Amino acid sequence: MLAERTGPIQGPLLGYEGFTAFLLEATFFGVMLLGRDRAPPWFYFFSCCMVSLGTMLSSFWILCNNSWMQVPLGHVIVDGKFVPADWWAIVSGPIVRVRWPHMLLAAFLTTGMSIIATGAWYLLRGRQLAEARVMLRWGIALVAAIIPVQMFFGHVTGLYVLNYQPAKFAAIEARWTTQQPASEVLIAIPDPWTQRNLLAIEVPKLGSFIASGNWDAKEIGLEAYRPEDRPPVLIPFFGFRLMVGMGLIMLAVSWFGVWLRWRGKLDSTRWFLWAALLSFPTGFVAVLAGWFTAEVGRQPWVVYGLLRTKDAVTPSLATGDVVFSLLAYVAVYAVIYSFGFYYIYRLLRDGPAAAEEGRGDSTLARVPAVAMRTPPMIGG
C-alpha cells in the first residue's frame, strides 16, 4: 500500500538516487578499492572523490524522500494517491535544507572519529608514527571544527520537530502533561503505563527556554493528543539522549585534543590516546540513535499526518513473509559486514606503509583476492 499510495513521489526520488549516486559509486568504487598501486595517483584520488560525491548524492535523495515522509510538502492527493505538484518544494524545502546538512555532518564526524582512533591506535602500538600523527592531528582538527556546526543544525532540527511534529517533540522530552513553564528532563525512566517519569533529574524552566527561547513559555505535553496519535516514548527519549551524549564525547575528545596539540603533548598523553581510541564508535552510535529517534518518534504515521503505518501495510503480506525477509536481510548483511570488518582489520594491521612496500605480503597486494571472495561488498 505504501508504494501504491506514495509511488508517484518516492519512486522518482529513489530512481534519481540510482541514476546519479549508485552509478557514480559503482563506476569508481572498484578503482578506489583495488587501484591504489595500479592507477596513477591523481586518478586514484579522483576516484575517491567521485565515490565520496556519489555517497553524498545518495544521502541527498534519501533525505529528500524521508523528509517528505516526515513533513509532506509539494503534493496533491488524487484518487487516494500522493502526486507531486511542486518538485522544488519536495527536494529543496525547508526541512531538507536542515536535515540533509545534519546527516552529512554526522557522516563527516563519524569518519573523523574513526581517523582519530586509527591514529591513536598506531601511536599506542609505536607503529607508523609519521602517518599516525597526521591522522590524529587532522582528525581532531576536523571534528573540532565541525562539531559546533553540527550542534547548531541539531538545534535547528529540533525546532522543526517542535513546529511540525509536536507529539514527537513531547515524546523526546518525555513530557506527559502540558507545562508552563516546562522543565527539562535530563535523564529519567519514562513509564508509559502510568505516564510519569521515574527517578527523573530535571532542570526547572529549561525546557521552555530550549524549545521557545522563553523561560516561561507553555510547552505541550502528550496528554494533548489522542492515545492513538501518540508516538512511543522510550525509544525517542533514550535515543535522543544517547545521540547527544555521543556528541558531547566527540566535542570533549576533539577540543581537548586541540588543547593538547597546542601544548605539544598530544602524541605523548597515553590516557588521551586510549580515550581517543575507545571513542571511535561514537559517530556510528550517534547516527543510529538519531535515526531511531526520528523514525520511531514519527509513529503512528509513515507519512506524517496523512498515512498511518498500519494503513501502509500490504494487505496480503503474512507474518511469515515478513520474518523470512527480515532474517534474509540479517543473514546477507552479516556476511557483508563480517568480510568488511575483516578487510578493514587487515588494512589497519598492515598500516599505510604497506602501500610503499610493494606487493609483497601486504594486504593491499592481496586486495583482489579478498574482493573476489567477497562480491557483496562491491554491490553494497
VOGU-3710 file (C-alpha; in Angstrom, 3 decimals, decimal comma):
1> mlaertgpiq> 0,000/0,000/0,000  2,830/2,400/0,740  4,307/2,023/-2,740  0,870/2,323/-4,340  -0,076/5,464/-2,411  3,288/7,268/-2,409  4,934/5,785/-5,522  4,498/8,886/-7,696  6,794/10,752/-5,289  9,033/8,127/-3,727
11> gpllgyegft> 9,604/6,193/-6,967  11,276/9,050/-8,872  13,344/10,052/-5,824  14,738/6,545/-5,456  15,268/6,413/-9,212  17,278/9,642/-9,120  19,411/8,096/-6,401  20,129/5,094/-8,592  20,946/7,140/-11,699  23,112/9,756/-10,008
21> aflleatffg> 24,580/8,133/-6,917  24,745/4,365/-7,422  26,134/4,560/-10,937  28,778/7,076/-9,884  29,813/4,978/-6,901  29,828/1,719/-8,881  31,971/3,255/-11,626  34,779/4,389/-9,339  34,470/2,132/-6,292  36,489/-0,639/-7,898
31> vmllgrdrap> 39,328/1,778/-8,638  39,248/3,053/-5,057  39,281/-0,469/-3,636  41,725/-2,165/-5,993  43,679/0,532/-7,782  45,875/2,238/-5,205  49,037/0,603/-6,538  47,753/0,232/-10,105  46,274/3,607/-11,110  48,104/6,953/-11,338
41> pwfyffsccm> 47,902/8,828/-8,006  45,842/11,648/-9,491  43,258/9,228/-10,909  43,114/7,238/-7,701  42,447/10,454/-5,767  39,840/11,470/-8,361  38,129/8,087/-7,965  37,991/8,501/-4,193  36,425/11,931/-4,651  33,831/10,536/-7,063
51> vslgtmlssf> 32,862/7,797/-4,613  32,526/10,430/-1,909  30,411/12,604/-4,191  28,241/9,612/-5,012  27,579/8,844/-1,362  26,689/12,488/-0,719  24,278/12,483/-3,650  22,798/9,262/-2,336  22,261/10,825/1,080  20,604/13,828/-0,559
61> wilcnnswmq> 17,957/11,785/-2,366  17,380/9,599/0,692  16,896/12,670/2,867  14,551/14,227/0,280  12,483/11,060/0,396  12,496/10,727/4,162  11,935/14,433/4,789  8,844/14,331/2,615  7,567/11,433/4,728  8,335/13,395/7,898
71> vplghvivdg> 6,776/16,678/6,704  4,823/16,182/3,448  5,193/19,183/1,119  4,613/19,902/-2,568  1,977/17,270/-3,302  -1,706/16,838/-4,038  -3,905/13,803/-3,369  -5,540/12,335/-6,470  -7,699/9,215/-6,100  -6,019/8,451/-2,788
81> kfvpadwwai> -2,504/8,722/-4,207  0,123/11,340/-3,379  1,054/13,071/-6,616  3,877/15,638/-6,902  2,684/19,187/-7,511  5,912/21,060/-6,733  9,157/19,091/-7,084  11,170/22,092/-5,984  9,391/22,094/-2,612  9,969/18,355/-2,276
91> vsgpivrvrw> 13,718/18,401/-2,991  14,674/21,791/-1,559  12,052/22,598/1,055  12,906/23,982/4,489  13,053/20,528/6,079  15,513/19,115/3,527  17,726/22,178/3,939  18,016/21,366/7,637  18,094/17,573/7,716  20,499/16,904/4,842
101> phmllaaflt> 23,340/19,037/6,280  22,663/17,460/9,668  23,139/13,987/8,160  26,190/14,984/6,107  27,917/16,489/9,129  27,106/13,357/11,127  28,820/11,257/8,455  31,873/13,546/8,467  32,060/13,351/12,257  31,810/9,565/12,153
111> tgmsiiatga> 34,675/9,450/9,662  36,717/11,931/11,682  36,363/9,926/14,897  37,429/6,762/13,048  40,535/8,543/11,740  41,328/9,842/15,244  41,001/6,353/16,702  43,202/4,858/13,987  45,971/7,388/14,597  45,745/6,851/18,360
121> wyllrgrqla> 45,946/3,082/17,881  49,144/3,307/15,846  50,728/5,696/18,358  49,877/3,391/21,253  51,495/0,494/19,387  54,506/2,574/18,365  53,965/1,895/14,658  53,517/4,080/11,582  54,343/7,085/13,752  54,528/9,697/10,996
131> earvmlrwgi> 51,223/8,647/9,449  49,628/8,244/12,881  50,451/11,813/13,847  48,906/13,110/10,613  45,742/11,072/11,175  45,379/12,126/14,790  46,019/15,827/14,249  43,926/16,262/11,122  41,140/14,113/12,521  40,980/16,149/15,713
141> alvaaiipvq> 41,024/19,403/13,745  38,188/18,210/11,502  35,955/17,065/14,364  36,718/20,134/16,488  35,710/22,414/13,609  32,577/20,512/12,595  31,040/19,631/15,962  29,850/23,193/16,813  28,233/23,491/13,378  26,570/20,122/13,885
151> mffghvtgly> 25,222/21,235/17,254  23,660/24,264/15,557  21,991/22,116/12,902  20,868/19,727/15,617  19,148/22,596/17,406  17,502/23,775/14,176  16,351/20,209/13,529  14,799/20,175/16,986  12,917/23,368/16,162  11,453/21,799/13,013
161> vlnyqpakfa> 10,289/18,848/15,119  8,709/21,243/17,625  6,867/23,141/14,888  5,826/20,295/12,593  5,788/17,205/14,851  4,931/18,445/18,350  3,853/14,992/19,532  7,299/13,624/18,655  8,904/16,539/20,486  6,834/15,786/23,592
171> aiearwttqq> 7,869/12,122/23,397  11,553/13,043/23,094  11,196/15,186/26,223  9,003/12,596/27,993  6,614/15,450/28,682  3,400/13,712/29,630  1,458/16,819/30,627  1,400/20,369/29,335  3,673/22,585/31,439  4,156/26,303/31,869
181> pasevliaip> 6,996/26,817/32,439  8,329/23,460/31,271  11,208/21,693/32,966  13,909/19,867/31,026  14,243/16,178/31,897  17,955/15,419/31,716  17,537/11,723/32,456  14,741/9,545/33,777  12,979/6,245/33,270  9,751/7,055/31,417
191> dpwtqrnlla> 6,855/4,841/32,484  4,321/4,719/29,619  1,836/2,755/31,705  1,488/5,308/34,478  2,549/8,198/32,179  5,151/9,589/34,530  8,926/9,688/34,805  10,724/7,636/37,423  13,964/8,796/39,063  13,841/11,959/37,000
201> ievpklgsfi> 16,577/14,574/37,091  15,047/17,830/35,864  16,053/21,459/35,451  13,120/23,827/36,087  12,155/26,181/33,229  14,990/24,964/30,992  12,590/23,038/28,750  10,695/26,214/27,910  13,906/28,076/27,119  15,309/25,331/24,884
211> asgnwdakei> 12,086/24,973/22,919  10,878/28,565/22,706  13,704/30,798/23,899  11,453/31,949/26,730  11,882/30,836/30,328  8,112/30,904/30,957  6,739/29,520/27,661  3,981/26,933/27,598  5,031/23,562/26,196  2,508/20,986/25,045
221> gleayrpedr> 2,512/17,519/26,596  1,374/14,161/25,249  -1,929/14,494/27,072  -2,990/16,973/24,380  -3,105/14,211/21,750  -5,397/11,251/21,358  -3,803/7,985/22,555  -3,828/6,593/19,016  -1,880/9,627/17,777  0,888/9,462/20,371
231> ppvlipffgf> 4,309/8,032/19,469  6,186/5,604/21,715  8,231/7,405/24,344  11,027/5,099/25,479  12,998/4,851/22,215  12,801/8,556/21,228  13,600/9,630/24,788  16,681/7,460/25,235  17,715/7,603/21,571  17,885/11,376/21,633
241> rlmvgmglim> 19,913/11,445/24,842  22,257/8,779/23,552  22,826/10,842/20,404  23,507/13,988/22,425  25,806/12,070/24,757  27,881/10,786/21,848  28,094/14,332/20,511  29,394/15,603/23,837  32,056/12,888/23,860  33,155/13,920/20,361
251> lavswfgvwl> 33,247/17,535/21,487  35,348/16,686/24,550  37,819/14,451/22,667  38,351/16,881/19,791  38,615/20,099/21,764  40,799/18,589/24,481  42,944/17,117/21,714  43,333/20,580/20,199  44,435/21,868/23,596  46,978/19,044/23,957
261> rwrgkldstr> 48,244/19,748/20,449  48,702/23,393/21,353  50,639/22,320/24,465  52,784/19,924/22,439  51,611/16,889/24,441  49,161/15,259/22,057  51,391/12,357/20,998  52,687/11,564/24,493  49,496/11,685/26,602  48,722/7,983/26,629
271> wflwaallsf> 45,481/8,184/28,614  44,118/10,567/25,994  45,237/8,243/23,197  43,307/5,440/24,876  40,263/7,694/25,221  40,537/8,670/21,549  40,836/5,025/20,529  37,829/3,941/22,581  35,721/6,813/21,258  35,695/5,522/17,677
281> ptgfvavlag> 32,094/4,142/17,871  30,618/7,480/18,982  29,788/8,683/15,481  28,161/5,397/14,470  26,125/5,242/17,677  25,022/8,863/17,309  23,832/8,323/13,725  21,881/5,188/14,600  20,367/6,760/17,710  19,328/9,816/15,709
291> wftaevgrqp> 17,585/7,720/13,073  15,799/5,639/15,707  14,621/8,862/17,324  13,367/10,261/14,021  11,625/7,132/12,749  10,087/5,783/15,946  9,152/9,283/17,027  7,008/9,895/13,921  4,791/6,907/14,670  1,952/6,074/14,223
301> wvvygllrtk> 2,476/7,761/10,840  4,502/6,581/7,861  3,626/9,814/6,012  3,210/12,201/8,900  -0,373/13,243/9,495  -1,618/11,667/6,251  -0,949/7,923/6,143  -0,759/5,702/9,204  1,765/2,889/9,370  -0,964/0,294/9,864
311> davtpslatg> -2,700/1,506/6,692  0,501/1,346/4,616  0,979/-2,400/5,070  0,351/-4,659/2,087  -2,923/-6,493/2,912  -1,740/-9,827/1,506  1,521/-9,772/3,439  1,680/-12,540/6,041  3,721/-12,507/9,228  5,847/-15,383/7,976
321> dvvfsllayv> 6,777/-13,431/4,852  7,990/-10,514/6,968  10,004/-12,768/9,274  11,605/-14,580/6,343  12,598/-11,386/4,520  13,943/-9,860/7,744  16,056/-12,929/8,504  17,310/-12,966/4,910  18,406/-9,337/5,181  20,119/-10,035/8,506
331> avyaviysfg> 21,962/-13,039/7,070  23,141/-11,207/3,942  24,333/-8,169/5,873  26,007/-10,381/8,487  28,126/-11,897/5,693  28,852/-8,498/4,125  29,823/-6,879/7,412  31,898/-9,865/8,526  34,044/-9,667/5,389  34,067/-5,883/5,597
341> fyyiyrllrd> 35,286/-5,834/9,184  37,911/-8,456/8,391  39,136/-6,499/5,383  39,347/-3,241/7,352  41,177/-5,045/10,170  43,759/-6,337/7,683  44,266/-2,842/6,302  44,716/-1,419/9,793  47,035/-4,223/10,823  49,352/-3,752/7,849
351> gpaaaeegrg> 49,217/0,021/8,071  49,632/2,751/5,463  53,319/1,954/4,939  52,312/-1,302/3,245  51,387/0,661/0,145  55,007/1,771/-0,203  56,468/-1,691/0,361  55,246/-3,091/-2,938  53,030/-6,075/-3,405  54,938/-8,435/-1,101
361> dstlarvpav> 52,748/-9,801/1,668  50,775/-6,633/2,344  47,025/-6,590/2,495  46,901/-4,042/-0,311  48,640/-6,507/-2,589  46,069/-9,179/-1,766  43,029/-6,938/-2,186  41,946/-8,562/-5,489  41,844/-11,968/-3,811  39,868/-10,596/-0,897
371> amrtppmigg> 37,468/-8,809/-3,259  36,909/-11,967/-5,308  35,937/-13,819/-2,155  33,540/-11,045/-1,094  31,486/-9,843/-4,082  28,666/-8,415/-1,861  30,998/-5,665/-0,684  31,163/-4,127/-4,135  27,423/-4,166/-4,569  26,831/-2,745/-1,092
//
